[in-house]
Each structure stands twice: as structure tokens, then as C-alpha cells.
Amino acid sequence: QVRLVESGGGLVQPGGSLRLSCAASGSILSIGGMNWYRQAPGKERELGAGITRGGNTNYADSVKGRVTISRDNAKNTGYLQMNSLKPEDTAVYYCNFGVLSYSYLEVWGQGTLVTVSS
């Protein structure tokens, strides 16, 4: 069994920064892609950023230039550094990892709420 635990969400003023973390634990042989999705109130979940095991990254246009995704393979942890936050970034943020355990698993975190408001 593999579990993802997210942390770092909260309330931040417009223009502020937050760093989200997502730590994987359990029977893990390796982790492939790490992704961060977000779901704003009343909207569908959307992919915000992704990073391969080798460090190649991709970003949604809505966050490009303001967000940096990174990972620490030794710690089985992914990070999402968010800067210049806007009210429209308010959402529940979910991490999603591709994990090789006894079989290949796609695992989701429980979600962490980010609220951008003055």
C-alpha cells in the first residue's frame, strides 16, 4: 500500500507565496511522474504541473512563470512552489504520483486547500 500525504496549504494574500509538499510512504520501489492538480470551487480538476523522474517539467499556461515543481527522489517527496498568487489560484491542490510498488499504481493525495484572499 502506498500513501501520499500533502502539506503546506493555507490562507495567503494576493501576491504571496506558498510551498506545497507531498510525501509518499509505503511499499515503494520507485516513483515515476509526479503531478499537481487543482480543483477550484465549481470547476473540474485540472493539471497544474508535472515532473518526470528525470526532472523534465511541464506547466499549465495558467501557472507558468509563477509556479515551480520539484522533487527529491531520495525522500519520495514532491514540491510545488507557488509565487505571485492570485485569487483565481484558490483551489484544493492534489498531488498524483505514478508509483512502482508490487505493481504500478496511480496514487492521489488527500488534497490541501489553498485560499488566496485579502
Secondary structure as UniProt FT lines:
FT   STRAND          2..7
FT   STRAND          10..12
FT   TURN            14..15
FT   STRAND          18..26
FT   STRAND          30..39
FT   TURN            41..42
FT   STRAND          46..51
FT   TURN            53..54
FT   STRAND          57..59
FT   TURN            61..66
FT   STRAND          67..72
FT   HELIX           73..75
FT   STRAND          77..82
FT   HELIX           87..89
FT   STRAND          91..100
FT   STRAND          104..108
FT   STRAND          112..116
//
